[in-house]
Amino acid sequence: AQKVTQAQTEISVVEKEDVTLDCVYETRDTTYYLFWYKQPPSGELVFLIRRNSFDEQNEISGRYSWNFQKSTSSFNFTITASQVVDSAVYFCALSEAWYQGGSEKLVFGKGTKLTVNP
Amino acid sequence: GAGVSQSPRYKVTKRGQDVALRCDPISGHVSLYWYRQALGQGPEFLTYFNYEAQQDKSGLPNDRFSAERPEGSISTLTIQRTEQRDSAMYRCASSSNREPSGNTIYFGEGSWLTVV
């Protein structure tokens, strides 16, 4: 069975600090996809990144970076120089490889609430 | 449309009433999903469709919940004889299943359901 664990329930930082959100996953599949979504206080779920299990290169997008470590089944998310607008709940999610005809559903972690204080 | 559209955004209903939640996916998206999210929790899968075919309904909690997508576009999630425990945000999402976005799921703003 697939499972996503976000052990950090809440994190509070001061603006300009760097912060890392942890995500650990479990799956028996050799091919799978990992995602991060952001849920700001307004409530919508915003897609941030998709990564397949064959691509272990770290990715950077502006102040955001993601570290995929297959050996430890982790897909951590780092925000550099955090800003108040980064305050949100962040969800990590996992799905089986859709092109293999497997279930396409996403399994979400419980989320990490990030508060960035001015 | 440009994004996933859901209606109503907010619904308050009395226990025992039936409720229908509507979802209009991103134009051209093949797959449509329904998720439920309780306060303080991550979204939980309910069901999904490829075109008009319901591929997986394993997440529907009981037979009071049903969903349809008769023409492969708009979908309706129906909850019969609502109970207070059904109160949650119901999120609809869609994916194109074509690269570059592939199986990336894009969510609507959700429908808040409160059963009193």
Interface residues (C-beta under 8 A of the other chain):
Chain A: V4 Y33 F35 Y37 G43 E44 L45 F47 R50 F91 A93 S95 W98 S103 E104 K105 L106 V107 F108 G109 K110 G111
Chain B: S31 Y33 G40 Q41 G42 P43 E44 F45 Y48 Q55 D56 G59 M89 R91 A93 S95 N97 S101 G102 N103 T104 I105 Y106 F107 E109 G110
